[in-house]
Amino acid sequence: MNWTLAQRAEKMNPSVIREILKVTELPGIISFAGGLPSPQTFPIDAMREASERVLSQDGKAALQYAASEGYAPLREWVAQDLLKQGMNVSPDQVLITTGSQQGLDLVAKILIDAGSRILVETPTYLGALQAFTPMEPTVVSVDSDEHGVDAADLRAKVGTGADKARFVYLLPNFQNPTGRTMTEERRAAVAQLAIENGLPIIEDNPYGDLWFDAPPAPSLSSRHPEGSVYLGSFSKILAPGLRLGYLVAPKALYPKLLQAKQAADLHTPSFNQRVVAEVIKDGFIDRHVPTIRALYKQQCEAMLAALDREMAGLGLTWNRPAGGMFLWVQLPAGLKAIPLLDKAVKKGVAFVPGSAFYATHEEGGANESTLRLSFVTATVDQINTGMAALAAAIRESL
Ligand SMILES: Cc1ncc(COP(=O)(O)O)c(C=O)c1O
């Protein structure tokens, strides 16, 4: 059979990360590659007890079709929780999604036409590029530094008239892939220019609760509420297998997102929503998340110490994230991450080449001498062994 594919299907690419994860799943490989939360943090007992309560008290409703907007007590919890981000939203603005990845897909469907310009920071979350690309946008990379997106370059790229960007997609906290966080000043400048230019912001914040010493500054959405869609997730604070996330949209946009959600999957699984609402109803998150922060901080410090020790004199630089799951490494000039990965895997360690996270694959567009390291999936012992192996692979490549 000769299938004639839609143009949008032609534009879809296998995720580079998924391909790489196959290698990292080989036995004996220490992986700094995946974006997998530490399974040690999954609240299995609390989930088991809550599942039993939901099934015995509310089993029929939990297994029935349900409202597309989501389970009301969960929407109320989300609206309440967002007060800590400086956001004052009504539960009616909360749409429960099947992971925040679905939020990206819904946003793409309702805001992007073929040829629309959309703006992303550099580098950016690969999964967002995958969600946006099938809608055939022109993706414009905006310069970014260790404090996030560059406000002046963003202003220069907004555009006007038919050419005006449909939105800018931003990850202000412990960004994937770099682990960077936007400063208060940068947030204020970006929100100000978005308001002045009528530029919508899609704010993706799955890592914001995973701070080590102090919470990040209030969200961009709190500063530009009528012009922002905020995406949140339970994946990194409970468990990703639940596929539970949410978006918050202004009232003017919400009905279209809801229609897109109905078309996509009618609603997010009722059972999962009710179990999570049951788990979190009495302050569980406030007790549980600090344990994740403490673990990830310890693992991040172990990785930074291992980098300091093993990479001394090799000409690499890296950042010191204030939370989240990732850090970002710049290799010495001329050393490319993809060939290095081959050598590293032979020595038993894997990472993700940074070029995967750039919107442009034009010559010179992606920084090929970067890599993303996750510090949360490997144990401290594995971090030490893996970093020594990575240093050996680098030494061999210089
Ligand atoms: C920046 C970012 N956004 C969205 C997601 C999707 O998360 P989920 O669909 O599990 O909520 C991820 C997952 O790693 C992510 O890193």
The ligand as an ORCA input file, in Angstrom:
! r2SCAN-3c Opt
* xyz 0 1
  C       9.685     21.692     29.410
  C       8.761     20.550     29.388
  N       7.482     20.752     29.070
  C       6.603     19.747     29.033
  C       6.985     18.473     29.332
  C       5.959     17.379     29.251
  O       5.632     16.950     30.523
  P       4.336     16.133     30.887
  O       3.561     15.912     29.627
  O       4.804     14.866     31.490
  O       3.572     17.003     31.853
  C       8.310     18.190     29.672
  C       8.743     16.810     29.957
  O       9.852     16.498     30.196
  C       9.214     19.273     29.706
  O      10.512     19.090     30.017
*
